[in-house]
Amino acid sequence: MFYKPEGIAPAMLTAFNDDGSINEDVQTDIVDFCINSGCKMLFAVSSVGEFIHMETDQTCQLMQVVKKASRGRVPVLVGVTASHIEKSIDLAKHAEEIGCEALVCSPPFYYTVTQEIIERHYEMLAEAVPNMSIVMYNIPLFSTPLSYDLVKRVSTIPNVVAMKDSSGSLVDMLHFMDKVRIIGSDLNFLSGRDENIFTSTMLGGKGAMVGTATIFPEILVKIYNATLAGDYDTARNLQYAICLAIRTMFSVPFPLGFKAAMEVRGFRMGPPKAALTEADKIKAEGCRTRLHSILSELCEYAEIPLIRGRG
């Protein structure tokens, strides 16, 4: 029986030391924070977690840190996205060896690829780790978008169990769901956009896998649970309430705003990987100041404390 993700999963940010190594203590604090806030699973090696900046050994280290810190309390999903299939398979096999429950994989990036290449990528990954659950990941911002028909075909692979859609398009999500529904595949759909949790759940989505679930997981869990319970006013109001914070986080180069928000909540995230100019640094600091005010009001509205974690 394959594990099928359902609920709220933090697309986890990664805490670094000043020398660029992973800050294992803070990363462990983040794991505890997310689980204690009601997250039903964890997603490490994510886009917002800056997997693109990590070499293979550091990626594997991050998997191990998160898996160890989870202490079996919730399933751990890990990203195995790469520019070529051999690396995706290597990462997948490491994840399997350390006991992770599922893999998350977007199409190969940088070079333009066809839908046929993407489909073969998923087929080869599934064949290499036939006992691992696989989550398709549609993220048009950074890779070739998945087509409706590709999702339909790949959904028939036995260990492909879910899809994370970060397109932000409810039109696309509905068509993905419909294509899979017509052929009778049993695929769980997860929102990859923080703003779509309420609406995608109303369409039949099974949760969300997003960056803000690392920053204010308590609120996203409330949105999802309230929607399932039919408390639509609460879900809708909280969904609107997080929008200003999201816009502010995206006002600086991704993922600087998300890391600033984590620091506002009490976690030391370390220096950015990007080579920032002085103007960039000033803008980032301004973003942090605005986020402190915005998150203070948001946490007060949601009736949760602002400062969490050891920092």
C-alpha positions as CSV (number, residue, x, y, z in Angstrom):
1,M,0.0,0.0,0.0
2,F,1.5,3.3,-1.1
3,Y,1.4,6.4,1.2
4,K,-0.9,9.1,-0.2
5,P,-0.3,12.6,1.1
6,E,-3.2,14.4,2.6
7,G,-3.5,17.5,4.8
8,I,-1.1,20.5,5.2
9,A,2.6,20.0,4.5
10,P,5.2,22.7,4.9
11,A,7.4,23.2,1.9
12,M,10.2,23.6,4.3
13,L,12.7,26.5,4.3
14,T,16.3,25.5,5.0
15,A,18.3,27.1,7.8
16,F,22.0,27.7,7.0
17,N,25.0,28.6,9.1
18,D,27.2,31.6,8.2
19,D,29.5,29.2,6.3
20,G,26.7,27.9,4.1
21,S,26.3,24.6,5.9
22,I,22.9,23.4,7.2
23,N,22.1,24.6,10.7
24,E,20.8,21.3,12.0
25,D,19.6,22.7,15.3
26,V,17.4,25.3,13.8
27,Q,16.2,22.8,11.1
28,T,15.2,20.5,13.9
29,D,13.3,23.3,15.6
30,I,11.4,24.0,12.4
31,V,10.4,20.3,12.1
32,D,9.0,20.4,15.7
33,F,7.3,23.7,15.1
34,C,5.5,22.4,12.0
35,I,4.4,19.1,13.5
36,N,3.3,20.7,16.8
37,S,1.2,23.2,14.8
38,G,-0.8,20.4,13.2
39,C,1.0,19.7,9.9
40,K,0.3,16.1,8.8
41,M,3.5,15.6,6.8
42,L,6.8,17.4,5.9
43,F,8.2,18.3,2.6
44,A,12.0,18.9,2.6
45,V,14.3,19.8,-0.3
46,S,11.8,22.2,-1.7
47,S,11.9,25.2,-4.0
48,V,11.5,27.7,-1.2
49,G,14.1,25.6,0.7
50,E,16.7,26.4,-2.0
51,F,17.4,22.9,-3.2
52,I,18.8,24.4,-6.4
53,H,21.8,25.8,-4.4
54,M,22.7,22.4,-2.8
55,E,25.1,19.8,-3.9
56,T,24.1,16.2,-3.7
57,D,25.8,15.5,-0.4
58,Q,24.1,18.5,1.3
59,T,20.8,17.5,-0.2
60,C,21.1,14.1,1.3
61,Q,22.2,15.6,4.6
62,L,19.0,17.7,4.7
63,M,16.9,14.7,4.0
64,Q,18.5,12.9,6.9
65,V,18.2,15.8,9.3
66,V,14.5,16.2,8.7
67,K,13.8,12.5,8.7
68,K,15.6,12.1,12.1
69,A,14.0,15.2,13.6
70,S,10.5,13.9,12.6
71,R,11.0,10.9,14.9
72,G,8.3,9.0,13.0
73,R,5.6,11.4,14.0
74,V,4.6,12.3,10.5
75,P,5.5,11.1,7.0
76,V,8.5,12.8,5.3
77,L,8.4,13.7,1.6
78,V,11.5,14.9,-0.1
79,G,12.3,16.7,-3.4
80,V,14.2,14.8,-6.0
81,T,13.9,17.3,-8.8
82,A,17.0,17.5,-11.0
83,S,18.0,18.5,-14.5
84,H,18.5,14.9,-15.5
85,I,17.0,11.5,-14.5
86,E,20.2,10.0,-13.1
87,K,20.4,12.5,-10.3
88,S,16.7,12.2,-9.5
89,I,17.1,8.5,-9.2
90,D,20.2,8.8,-7.0
91,L,18.4,11.1,-4.7
92,A,15.3,8.9,-4.7
93,K,17.3,5.8,-3.7
94,H,18.9,7.7,-0.8
95,A,15.5,8.9,0.4
96,E,14.3,5.3,0.2
97,E,17.3,4.0,2.2
98,I,16.7,6.4,5.1
99,G,13.0,5.6,5.3
100,C,11.3,8.7,3.7
101,E,7.7,8.0,2.8
102,A,7.4,9.8,-0.6
103,L,9.2,11.7,-3.4
104,V,8.2,15.0,-4.9
105,C,9.5,15.6,-8.5
106,S,9.0,18.4,-11.0
107,P,10.0,18.2,-14.6
108,P,13.7,18.5,-15.5
109,F,14.7,22.2,-15.4
110,Y,16.9,24.7,-17.4
111,Y,16.8,23.0,-20.8
112,T,13.6,23.0,-22.7
113,V,11.9,19.6,-22.5
114,T,9.0,18.0,-24.3
115,Q,6.0,16.4,-22.6
116,E,7.3,13.1,-23.8
117,I,10.6,13.6,-22.1
118,I,8.9,14.6,-18.9
119,E,6.7,11.5,-19.1
120,R,9.7,9.2,-19.5
121,H,11.4,11.0,-16.6
122,Y,8.5,10.0,-14.3
123,E,8.4,6.5,-15.7
124,M,12.1,5.9,-15.1
125,L,11.9,7.3,-11.6
126,A,8.9,5.1,-10.8
127,E,10.7,2.0,-12.2
128,A,13.9,2.8,-10.2
129,V,12.1,3.0,-6.9
130,P,8.9,0.9,-7.4
131,N,8.1,0.8,-3.6
132,M,8.2,4.6,-3.1
133,S,5.2,6.9,-3.5
134,I,5.8,9.7,-6.0
135,V,4.1,13.1,-6.2
136,M,4.1,14.9,-9.6
137,Y,5.0,18.6,-9.2
138,N,3.7,21.2,-11.6
139,I,5.6,24.5,-11.1
140,P,5.5,26.6,-14.3
141,L,7.4,29.4,-12.6
142,F,10.6,27.3,-12.8
143,S,10.0,24.4,-15.2
144,T,8.0,23.2,-18.2
145,P,4.3,23.1,-17.3
146,L,2.7,19.7,-17.2
147,S,-0.1,19.1,-19.7
148,Y,-3.5,17.7,-18.8
149,D,-2.9,14.6,-20.9
150,L,0.5,14.0,-19.4
151,V,-1.0,14.1,-15.9
152,K,-3.7,11.7,-17.0
153,R,-1.2,9.2,-18.4
154,V,1.3,9.4,-15.5
155,S,-1.5,9.0,-13.0
156,T,-1.9,5.4,-14.2
157,I,1.6,4.5,-12.9
158,P,0.9,2.5,-9.7
159,N,3.3,4.4,-7.4
160,V,2.4,7.9,-8.6
161,V,-0.1,8.8,-5.9
162,A,-0.5,12.6,-5.9
163,M,0.1,15.9,-7.7
164,K,1.2,19.2,-6.3
165,D,0.0,22.0,-8.6
166,S,1.8,25.3,-8.1
167,S,0.4,26.9,-11.3
168,G,-2.0,29.0,-9.2
169,S,-4.7,28.4,-11.8
170,L,-7.9,26.9,-10.5
171,V,-8.9,26.3,-14.2
172,D,-5.9,24.1,-14.7
173,M,-6.4,22.3,-11.4
174,L,-10.0,21.5,-12.3
175,H,-9.0,20.1,-15.7
176,F,-6.2,18.1,-14.1
177,M,-8.7,16.6,-11.7
178,D,-11.3,16.0,-14.4
179,K,-8.8,14.2,-16.7
180,V,-7.8,11.9,-13.9
181,R,-11.4,11.4,-12.8
182,I,-12.5,10.3,-16.3
183,I,-10.0,7.5,-16.5
184,G,-10.7,6.4,-12.9
185,S,-7.2,7.0,-11.5
186,D,-7.0,7.6,-7.7
187,L,-4.7,10.7,-7.4
188,N,-4.6,13.1,-4.5
189,F,-4.3,16.8,-5.6
190,L,-2.5,19.2,-3.4
191,S,-2.4,23.0,-3.8
192,G,1.1,24.4,-4.3
193,R,-0.1,28.0,-3.9
194,D,-0.8,29.4,-0.5
195,E,-3.7,31.5,-1.7
196,N,-5.6,28.5,-3.1
197,I,-6.1,26.3,-0.1
198,F,-9.7,27.2,0.6
199,T,-10.8,27.1,-3.1
200,S,-8.8,24.0,-4.1
201,T,-10.2,22.1,-1.1
202,M,-13.7,23.0,-2.1
203,L,-13.0,21.5,-5.5
204,G,-11.9,18.2,-3.9
205,G,-8.2,18.9,-3.3
206,K,-6.6,16.9,-0.4
207,G,-4.5,19.7,1.1
208,A,-1.6,21.9,0.4
209,M,2.2,21.8,0.2
210,V,3.3,25.4,0.5
211,G,6.1,27.6,1.9
212,T,3.9,29.6,4.3
213,A,3.0,26.3,6.1
214,T,6.6,26.6,7.4
215,I,6.0,30.2,8.5
216,F,2.5,30.2,9.9
217,P,1.5,26.6,9.8
218,E,-1.2,27.1,12.5
219,I,-3.1,29.4,10.2
220,L,-3.0,27.1,7.1
221,V,-4.1,24.1,9.2
222,K,-7.0,26.2,10.4
223,I,-8.0,27.1,6.9
224,Y,-7.9,23.5,5.7
225,N,-9.7,22.1,8.8
226,A,-12.4,24.8,8.7
227,T,-13.1,24.1,5.1
228,L,-13.5,20.4,5.7
229,A,-15.8,21.2,8.6
230,G,-18.0,23.4,6.5
231,D,-17.0,26.5,8.5
232,Y,-16.5,28.5,5.3
233,D,-16.6,32.0,6.9
234,T,-13.6,31.1,9.1
235,A,-11.7,29.5,6.2
236,R,-12.4,32.4,3.8
237,N,-11.5,35.1,6.3
238,L,-8.2,33.4,7.2
239,Q,-7.5,32.8,3.5
240,Y,-7.9,36.6,2.9
241,A,-5.9,37.4,6.0
242,I,-2.6,35.8,4.7
243,C,-2.6,37.6,1.3
244,L,-0.8,40.7,2.4
245,A,2.0,38.7,4.0
246,I,2.4,36.7,0.8
247,R,2.5,39.8,-1.4
248,T,5.1,41.3,0.9
249,M,7.3,38.2,0.9
250,F,7.3,38.2,-2.9
251,S,8.2,41.9,-3.0
252,V,11.9,40.9,-2.8
253,P,13.8,38.2,-4.8
254,F,12.5,34.7,-3.9
255,P,12.9,33.3,-1.3
256,L,14.4,36.2,0.7
257,G,11.0,37.4,1.9
258,F,10.0,33.9,3.1
259,K,13.3,33.6,5.1
260,A,12.7,37.1,6.5
261,A,9.3,36.0,7.7
262,M,10.8,32.9,9.4
263,E,13.2,35.2,11.2
264,V,10.3,37.4,12.4
265,R,8.8,34.2,13.9
266,G,11.9,33.5,15.8
267,F,14.1,31.2,13.6
268,R,17.7,32.1,12.6
269,M,17.8,31.2,8.9
270,G,21.3,32.3,8.0
271,P,22.7,34.4,5.2
272,P,21.2,34.4,1.7
273,K,22.8,32.3,-1.0
274,A,22.4,35.0,-3.7
275,A,25.1,37.6,-4.1
276,L,23.1,40.7,-3.0
277,T,23.9,44.3,-3.8
278,E,23.7,47.0,-1.1
279,A,20.5,48.1,-2.7
280,D,19.1,44.6,-2.5
281,K,20.1,44.3,1.2
282,I,18.3,47.6,2.0
283,K,15.2,46.4,0.2
284,A,15.3,43.1,2.0
285,E,15.7,44.8,5.4
286,G,12.7,47.0,4.6
287,C,10.7,43.9,3.7
288,R,11.6,42.4,7.1
289,T,10.4,45.5,8.9
290,R,7.1,45.4,7.1
291,L,6.7,41.7,7.7
292,H,7.2,42.2,11.4
293,S,4.3,44.6,11.5
294,I,2.1,42.5,9.1
295,L,2.8,39.2,10.9
296,S,2.2,40.7,14.3
297,E,-1.3,41.7,13.2
298,L,-1.9,38.5,11.4
299,C,-0.9,36.3,14.4
300,E,-3.0,38.5,16.7
301,Y,-6.0,38.0,14.4
302,A,-5.4,34.3,14.3
303,E,-4.9,34.1,18.1
304,I,-1.4,32.6,17.9
305,P,1.9,33.9,19.4
306,L,4.2,35.7,17.0
307,I,7.6,34.4,18.3
308,R,8.2,30.6,17.9
309,G,11.3,28.5,18.0
310,R,14.7,28.9,19.7
311,G,16.0,31.2,16.9
